[in-house]
């Protein structure tokens, strides 16, 4: 994920070749490119979901920023994300569905599921399950974009209103 030097767009790249998969200009988020820019911060909330921040100044000169979720599998903007931070660069996505803000405080978009028992433990106790193993354990801890945006869900992102502030869903001091 890279931000254009002029902060006019964000591009997502194939790993390891670096080929551009898709680019999202400021206009794709519903903002005026003359007034709004892509913030330098951002990253992957999960392997399939990236966070992009856009910012600007209000008419009275106050700076604002807003976080957006991107489904990197489809290249689509999947909603807004409420983050409690004074500045866009105070948010650091961790890739497991959580992120850090100044403090440091770890925030979760949805409750993290518990990992299944380790395969060796399951075999010792006579439990046979072909879906258990390192890949399944990883999959069980990954949130899909649908868990962030399900229509009618308590975790659905707020309606798009540039500059509005919304409360985060849950915190942890972990």
N, C-alpha and C positions, 0 to 999 in steps of 0.2 A: 504494500500500500504506500503510495507516494502522493505528496501534495505538490501541485504546480508551483514554480518559483514565484509567480504572480498571484498565487493563492486563488486562482480562478476555477480550479477543478481538483478532483482526487482521482487517481488511477489505481487499479488493482492489477497485480501481475501474477503470472504463472511462476511457480517455483520448480526448479531452480533456474529456468531459462531467462526469466525476467520479461517474457513477452507480455504485452498489455492485454488483459482479458476484457476490460471495459473501463470507461472513464465517465465520471459523473460531474458535470459542470454545476456551478452555483444555481443556475436556472432550473435544473432537475429537482432541486429541493424546494422550489417555489419562491425563491428570493430574487431580487434585482441584483445582477452582477455589478452594477455601478456602486451599490451601497453595501454589499455583503461579500464576505470572503470566507474561504475554507481555512480553519485554524490549523496550526502545525501539529497539534496533538491528534491522537486517534489510535486505533489499533483493533485487535481482534478480541471481542467479548467471548466468543466461542470460535471453533474452527470454521463454522459456517456463517457467523455473524460478526460484522465489523461495526465499529462506532466511528462516526465522522462528526466533527464539530464545525459549525458555521457561526460567524460572529459579525457584528457591525456596531454602529452607534445609533441611539435613538435620536429623535429630533432635538431633544434637550441636551445632547452630548454624552449621555450615559451609555457606557459599553454594555452589550448583551451578547450572549452566546447560547446556542442550543445544540443538543446532541441528537444525532439521527442514527438509526439502525439500518444496516445494509445487508441484504441476503447476498453473500458473495457467490453462491451457487447460481443464482439467476440474474445478478446484477441489478436488483431492484431495491428501492428504498422501502423498508418495511415498517417505518414508523419513527416516532420520537422517543427519546429515553430521558426520564427525569433523573437528574443528578444534582445532589446538593454540593455545590462548589462555588467559590467566589470568582474563580477564573477557570477557563477551559483547560489550561495545562495542569490543573490540580487533580484531574481524573486520569487514572491509569488502568485500562482494562487488563485483566490477568489471563484471559483465554479460557477460563473454566466457568464462565457465567457470572463472575464477580469482578469487582474493580476496587481500587484504592482511591481515597481522597486524602487531602491533608489531614494530619492528626497522628499517625495514619489510622484511618477507619476503613474497614472492609465492608463493602455493600454487596447485596445479592439481589438480582432482578427477580428471581423466584427461589423458593427453598431448594437447596441442593439435595438431591437424592442420596441415600446411603449406598455405598458400594457393596456389591454382593460379596459373600465370604470368599476368601482366596481359594483357588482350585485345590491346592494341597489340603487345606482344612476340610473342604467338602468331601474329598475322596477318603480322608481318614475317618470321617463320620458316616461313610457308606452312601453318600449322596452323589448320584451320577447326573451330570448336566453338561451336555456338549456345548452349550452356549457360554460356559464359564471359562475364563482365561483372560490374559492381559487385554486383548482387543475388546472383549465384552465388558470388562471392568471399566475401561476407558469410555466406551459408548454409554454405560450406565450413568456416568457423571457429566455427560455433555448435554446441555439444553439445546433444543432445536429452536429456530426462530419462531415456530408456531407457539411455543410456550411463552414467548414474550408478547405476541400479538393476537392471540386467539380472540375473535370477535365476541364481545360480551363477557370476556374474562376479566377478573379483577386485576390482571396484569396487562391489560391492553394499554398501549401508549396513549397519552393525552392527545387531544385534537391539536393540529398544527396551528400554533399561534406564535409567530416570531416574538421573542423577548419575554414570553410568559415564564413564570417559575412554578414548578410543581414539586411536590414533596416526594422523596425517594420512598421505596416500598419497605425496606427492611435493612437493619444494620447489624453489625457484629463487631466486637472488639478483638476478634481472633487475629 
